[in-house]
Amino acid sequence: MNIEFIINPIAGKGKGKYIEEKIKAHFHDGDTVKIHYTAYPGHALIITQKILLRAPDIIVACGGDGTVNEVAHSLIHSAIPLGIIPIGSGNGLAAHLKIPKNTDKALQLLKKANTVSIDAGQVNRYYFFSNMGLGIDAAVIGRYEKVKQRNLWGYIKAGLWGIRNYRPAVYKVVWEEKLLKYPFFFLFCSNSNEAGYGISFTPKAKINDGLLDVLCVESLTFTQQLYFSLLVLIRKIHTYRKAVTGQISFLEIESSEPELHLQIDGEYKTIRENKIKIAVVKNAITVIIP
Ligand SMILES: Nc1ncnc2c1ncn2[C@@H]1O[C@H](COP(=O)(O)OP(=O)(O)OP(=O)(O)O)[C@@H](O)[C@H]1O
């Protein structure tokens, strides 16, 4: 088997620095293994494009949702399966796919090569495989990237900062026959049912149903934000009267401001336009699962 690994050395708490040895212990006699380390954001995307020219049997992303996103982006509509070794901090996609967090168990899966075809979401020129969000979600991720503490405590600190500092932006959301226009607290679109750390804003999402699950929440007071958090924790957010939930294959969002701030698979992005179009890409990639 020819198998190539792309390791993000800073994912999670820097676990990527230690997995080379484990990889070598699992794959020897008869297997050709190549290991690549990413050196900067976006590097995994470029490495994958080069690897594709050699047509290996499997390309493996070792990192969190950000690394998986870059590798998977280059694999869209390729027949080569994606392996995931979840060593990031959140690992939402791997959690949905029930890929073990234990590195040895995740490496073992690669040998069985049991695969599934999954959808992706497309936002303008970007893709997401787990989720994307606007509103407080993007503000929190933007803050999280600044605090440089890539763990649950880092997310909690960024979340508390978001509750104090996020100012709702007005979006016009065109969603089949629905039109929503108000200051938004939260706007989330997901392919998976896990956002990371066991939290889910879209518990009913299925990864290969040809649809994306959406949650829109209008501007909330401080107490309502606490209630929102509680409903998310008990996976009952769809029951909240200030939430609009549903499934889409296409969605348009227009902001009252000249640019849009998003999180895409946990990475903060600024789109220098006031409009985005979100669409589903059916059967976008093949992934190795248990
Ligand atoms: N050598 C590097 N130095 C700095 N950043 C890097 C490097 N290699 C990759 N990156 C970037 O690190 C970011 C975070 O990676 P990733 O999402 O895989 O880990 P994580 O944030 O710990 O996990 P999760 O997204 O699941 O919470 C990505 O934007 C990726 O492009």
The ligand as a MOL file (V3000), in Angstrom:
LIG
                    3D

  0  0  0     0  0            999 V3000
M  V30 BEGIN CTAB
M  V30 COUNTS 31 33 0 0 0
M  V30 BEGIN ATOM
M  V30 1 N 3.3460 24.8360 10.6800 0
M  V30 2 C 2.2550 25.5800 10.8720 0
M  V30 3 N 2.3400 26.7410 11.5590 0
M  V30 4 C 1.2420 27.4920 11.8000 0
M  V30 5 N -0.0100 27.1630 11.3910 0
M  V30 6 C -0.1550 26.0070 10.7010 0
M  V30 7 C 0.9640 25.1620 10.4090 0
M  V30 8 N 0.5080 24.0880 9.7130 0
M  V30 9 C -0.8390 24.2580 9.5690 0
M  V30 10 N -1.2390 25.4020 10.1640 0
M  V30 11 C -2.6220 25.8940 10.3350 0
M  V30 12 O -3.0560 25.5330 11.6530 0
M  V30 13 C -4.4620 25.7620 11.7180 0
M  V30 14 C -5.1370 24.8830 12.7430 0
M  V30 15 O -5.0660 23.5600 12.3770 0
M  V30 16 P -6.1610 22.4590 12.7650 0
M  V30 17 O -7.5290 22.9880 12.5810 0
M  V30 18 O -5.7960 21.2410 12.0380 0
M  V30 19 O -5.9170 22.2020 14.3090 0
M  V30 20 P -6.7720 22.6470 15.5600 0
M  V30 21 O -7.2350 24.0450 15.4000 0
M  V30 22 O -5.9810 22.3030 16.7560 0
M  V30 23 O -8.0170 21.6530 15.5120 0
M  V30 24 P -9.6150 21.9240 15.3410 0
M  V30 25 O -9.8230 22.7840 14.1440 0
M  V30 26 O -10.2270 20.5560 15.1540 0
M  V30 27 O -10.0590 22.5760 16.6090 0
M  V30 28 C -4.9460 25.6000 10.2880 0
M  V30 29 O -5.4080 26.8610 9.8440 0
M  V30 30 C -3.6820 25.2570 9.4920 0
M  V30 31 O -3.6780 25.8130 8.1930 0
M  V30 END ATOM
M  V30 BEGIN BOND
M  V30 1 1 1 2
M  V30 2 1 2 3
M  V30 3 2 2 7
M  V30 4 2 3 4
M  V30 5 1 4 5
M  V30 6 2 5 6
M  V30 7 1 6 7
M  V30 8 1 6 10
M  V30 9 1 7 8
M  V30 10 2 8 9
M  V30 11 1 9 10
M  V30 12 1 10 11
M  V30 13 1 11 12
M  V30 14 1 11 30
M  V30 15 1 12 13
M  V30 16 1 13 14
M  V30 17 1 13 28
M  V30 18 1 14 15
M  V30 19 1 15 16
M  V30 20 2 16 17
M  V30 21 1 16 18
M  V30 22 1 16 19
M  V30 23 1 19 20
M  V30 24 2 20 21
M  V30 25 1 20 22
M  V30 26 1 20 23
M  V30 27 1 23 24
M  V30 28 2 24 25
M  V30 29 1 24 26
M  V30 30 1 24 27
M  V30 31 1 28 29
M  V30 32 1 28 30
M  V30 33 1 30 31
M  V30 END BOND
M  V30 END CTAB
M  END
